[in-house]
């Protein structure tokens, strides 16, 4: 250490170089963190400072005699850092993946440490030489990667030499080779360390390329076989079911969508074959993907098929949404969450107010489009939307999905002024679009969601609403939770109780929240509107004698062998079927092979339309975490057969081993295709032994929310009460889903009576969307009328009974009479 200090104090050029490298690296690293949001001008400004460091040291080295190798190493290191700073403004590499960032940093540290090799211990020397071997490969890789830019770099060097940054990796590769040669000469052990440093990265690349080739072949063969077999499912579904769910498979599917790839046949040299697809994820540079695509090629899948696979396997639906304008410069600046919980009605209403900011610097730019996907608790429905225009709240109108979509695309895509729209989506999600978000001010909108509380034994659970969209990293959140009746012995840690049953907290935004409290007795007062009442009843499952004649197993990788064997003992005397492109029977002889094949499936899509004699059948499923949505199967043979079945389907009993349910089955469950029950395996075995299974308790006047433990009944009761209007909203949503089910794919469910029901309850659904337009004239030209005889946008104050349409006139007359009498008395006194 003393020798190192002596060298630093003796050689000022090395000392200056180290100081400038530390300063340049610190500046680059700090501005890479989330604390700084660099626009194009700011990014170039940071680069110019990094560039100034390298130019300054260049002149220090030029005028220093004699010149040492260490000087050139430090100069090229500064040049390398400056090149990555320039990359922010003049994109060449795209975003480096995390492992590459680590390797770059280690390579630079190792090269600097090698300048002081004599001061290191024996172990330290071996570690540095090992890292130098990997660093040399890295710099050679970058040198080859930039080959096609060398001629341009030389020609453009006239302009203050910025383009010469393309030669920084070549320079580092040369000096690294010289440093290695000087340090390992005469040392067998250091040469072995060097060989290991070269061999390990090459081995990693070889293994990655081998796996890439294997999975890529599997994907291409799956497409071929599905085509030959004229499969009922689209090829992308079959691929999603069968390929391994790992990082290499994900990179194969994302190649040329998110990850940079190469195609040497497209140009005379190393041309990058890349275009930005309709997938909202930052472009990434991964050398393993580049090399694998070079040696093994890419899949035969079309872009839209790969996006479908990503949606199904990697929960990427939000990223795949179509955009009219970019939104990559947006962030969610703050969140205000207001929750009203009605424990006695087992429901809650949540309002989320979001503030969106843009870091875009182009003042002439019309603005960016913010797209959010909100994930709702099961059974929830959106019941309000507001957008702030010129500082004032503009509430939404409800119309058909087609009208809302047409109006939004016209206003945003052509006219470019203020709208916002909410569309229902499968899987308990909704999409929200806001335009424009400009550079001048934060944009504010509010979404309101009516949710049933989840019953958990003797307790109720409120589940929060979270979103995908402009990142909310570091966003401040103010959260208020109010109870209509505060549960006994209840407290919220980290919250301040402002008044009885009202709690608040200021914190950083958190996506997941649960509030658990004791379940009180169910309120029995109805909410009344338009001559009908909506009343809660406790849901007590009713059972009927049922001994299935046939059992259909929905098998996939989520099953384990113990469950399968235990269940087989209870059903082996019956006809048992599984699905493998077609229904096949499970027997004692083939059950092991059947289970082994099913274990390879990431998920399953059981064709309920192929069940024979539904009234005597039982489907047993266990759901994986991933699966396509029902709507993803549109225009497939699978969908066409399912469409024909749904039109006349009789509910079939289904038992789900567990609580998870795939989006595909969840949609069919909401459409009441199943008489659904779930629980652990022992509960199922008990029902099989007793020959008793759950029966439906729904009809035109009743909807069951089993996860919340209640039934909403539609009655003729018109008794006024303080019951929340959310009872009607939940009833209507479930009733609409029942009516939509038989015609989900052919879209004939868009019927006036279903639209009227959704409009009366004012809910987003498959037939209805919420939209905010800027002016009354906008609403008129798109034929979006003001919603009459409806609940309109929900609010924190809309918890009591609402006057029926015919009663509004009586209310106004009563107010007028009271007003007349008050003023008459006032003037009479004045006359006296």
NORQUIBEL-V751695 format. One record per backbone hydrogen bond with DSSP energy under -0.5 kcal/mol. CO is the residue of the C=O (numbers start at 1). NH is the residue of the N-H. If there is no record, write none. Layout:
<<CO/NH> <CO/NH>>
This chain:
<<1/5> <2/6> <3/7> <4/8> <5/9> <6/10> <7/11> <10/12> <11/15> <12/16> <13/17> <14/18> <15/19> <16/20> <17/21> <18/22> <19/23> <20/24> <21/25> <22/26> <23/27> <24/28> <25/29> <26/30> <27/31> <28/32> <29/32> <29/33> <30/33> <33/36> <36/38> <39/43> <40/44> <41/45> <42/46> <43/47> <44/48> <45/49> <46/50> <47/51> <48/52> <49/53> <50/54> <51/55> <52/56> <53/57> <54/58> <55/59> <56/60> <57/61> <58/62> <59/63> <61/64> <68/71> <68/72> <69/73> <70/74> <71/75> <72/76> <73/77> <74/78> <75/79> <76/80> <77/81> <78/82> <79/83> <80/84> <81/85> <82/86> <83/87> <85/88> <86/89> <86/90> <89/91> <95/285> <97/100> <97/101> <98/102> <99/103> <100/104> <101/105> <102/106> <103/107> <104/108> <105/109> <106/110> <107/111> <108/112> <109/113> <110/114> <112/115> <113/116> <114/117> <116/119> <117/120> <121/125> <122/126> <123/127> <124/128> <125/129> <126/130> <127/131> <128/132> <129/133> <130/134> <131/135> <132/136> <133/137> <134/138> <135/139> <136/140> <137/141> <138/142> <139/143> <140/144> <141/145> <142/146> <144/147> <146/149> <147/150> <149/153> <150/154> <151/155> <152/156> <154/157> <155/158> <156/159> <157/161> <158/160> <159/162> <161/164> <162/165> <163/166> <164/167> <165/168> <167/171> <168/172> <169/173> <170/174> <171/175> <172/176> <173/177> <174/178> <175/179> <176/180> <177/181> <178/182> <179/183> <180/184> <181/185> <184/187> <186/188> <187/191> <188/192> <189/193> <190/194> <191/195> <192/196> <193/197> <194/198> <195/199> <196/200> <197/201> <198/202> <199/203> <200/204> <201/205> <202/206> <203/207> <204/208> <205/209> <206/210> <207/211> <208/212> <209/213> <210/214> <211/215> <212/216> <213/217> <214/218> <215/219> <216/220> <217/221> <218/222> <219/223> <220/224> <221/225> <222/226> <223/227> <224/228> <225/229> <226/231> <227/230> <232/638> <234/237> <234/238> <235/239> <236/240> <237/241> <238/242> <239/243> <241/602> <244/246> <246/250> <247/251> <248/252> <249/253> <250/254> <251/255> <254/257> <254/258> <254/259> <257/277> <258/284> <259/256> <263/266> <264/267> <269/271> <271/263> <271/273> <272/274> <275/277> <277/279> <279/281> <283/95> <284/260> <284/286> <285/97> <286/289> <286/290> <287/291> <288/292> <289/293> <290/294> <291/295> <292/296> <292/297> <293/297> <302/306> <303/307> <304/308> <305/309> <306/310> <307/311> <308/312> <309/313> <310/314> <310/316> <311/315> <312/627> <316/320> <318/321> <319/280> <326/369> <327/330> <329/359> <331/333> <331/357> <333/476> <334/355> <335/337> <335/478> <336/338> <336/353> <337/480> <338/351> <339/341> <339/482> <340/349> <341/343> <341/484> <342/345> <342/346> <342/347> <343/346> <344/523> <346/453> <347/342> <348/451> <349/340> <350/449> <351/338> <351/353> <352/354> <352/447> <353/336> <354/356> <354/445> <355/333> <355/334> <356/443> <357/331> <361/363> <362/365> <368/370> <368/437> <369/371> <370/434> <372/374> <372/432> <373/468> <374/376> <374/430> <375/466> <377/380> <381/450> <382/764> <383/794> <384/448> <385/396> <386/446> <387/389> <387/394> <389/392> <392/389> <393/395> <394/387> <397/771> <399/769> <400/404> <401/405> <402/406> <403/407> <404/408> <405/409> <406/410> <407/411> <408/412> <409/413> <410/414> <410/415> <411/416> <411/417> <418/774> <419/435> <420/772> <421/433> <422/770> <423/431> <425/429> <428/376> <429/425> <430/374> <431/423> <432/372> <433/421> <434/370> <435/419> <436/438> <437/368> <443/356> <444/388> <445/354> <446/386> <447/352> <448/383> <448/384> <449/350> <449/451> <450/381> <451/348> <454/461> <456/459> <458/519> <459/456> <460/517> <461/454> <461/463> <462/515> <464/466> <466/375> <468/373> <471/332> <472/475> <475/509> <476/335> <477/479> <477/507> <478/337> <479/505> <480/339> <481/503> <482/341> <487/490> <491/493> <492/495> <496/498> <496/504> <499/502> <501/483> <502/498> <502/499> <503/481> <504/496> <505/479> <507/477> <513/464> <515/462> <517/460> <518/520> <526/723> <527/534> <528/802> <529/532> <532/529> <533/715> <534/527> <535/713> <537/711> <538/540> <539/541> <542/695> <544/693> <549/575> <550/618> <551/553> <551/577> <552/554> <552/620> <553/555> <553/579> <554/622> <556/559> <560/564> <561/565> <562/566> <563/567> <564/568> <565/569> <566/570> <567/570> <567/571> <568/572> <571/574> <574/576> <575/551> <576/586> <577/553> <578/580> <578/584> <582/580> <584/578> <587/591> <590/594> <591/595> <592/596> <593/597> <594/598> <595/599> <597/600> <598/601> <600/602> <601/557> <606/608> <607/610> <608/611> <613/616> <614/617> <614/653> <616/549> <616/550> <617/653> <618/552> <618/620> <619/621> <619/655> <620/554> <621/657> <628/664> <629/632> <630/633> <631/634> <633/636> <633/639> <636/640> <637/641> <638/642> <639/643> <640/644> <641/645> <642/646> <643/647> <645/648> <646/649> <652/675> <653/619> <654/677> <655/621> <655/657> <656/658> <656/679> <660/623> <662/666> <663/667> <664/668> <665/669> <666/670> <667/671> <668/673> <669/672> <673/652> <674/676> <675/654> <677/656> <679/658> <680/683> <680/684> <681/685> <682/686> <683/687> <684/688> <685/689> <686/690> <687/691> <687/692> <691/546> <693/544> <699/702> <701/714> <702/699> <703/712> <704/706> <705/708> <705/709> <705/710> <707/455> <709/539> <710/705> <711/537> <711/713> <712/703> <713/535> <713/715> <715/533> <721/801> <724/727> <725/728> <725/729> <726/730> <727/731> <728/732> <729/733> <730/734> <731/735> <732/736> <733/737> <734/738> <735/739> <736/740> <737/741> <738/742> <740/743> <741/744> <743/747> <743/749> <747/750> <749/751> <751/755> <752/756> <753/757> <754/758> <755/759> <756/760> <757/761> <758/762> <758/763> <760/791> <765/424> <765/768> <767/401> <768/765> <769/399> <770/422> <771/397> <772/420> <775/779> <776/780> <777/781> <778/782> <779/784> <780/783> <783/785> <786/788> <795/798> <797/799> <797/800> <798/725> <804/807> <804/808> <805/808> <806/810> <807/811> <808/812> <809/813> <810/814> <811/815> <812/816> <813/817> <814/818> <815/819> <816/820> <817/821> <818/822> <819/823> <820/824> <821/825> <822/826> <823/827> <824/828> <825/829> <826/830> <827/831> <828/832>>
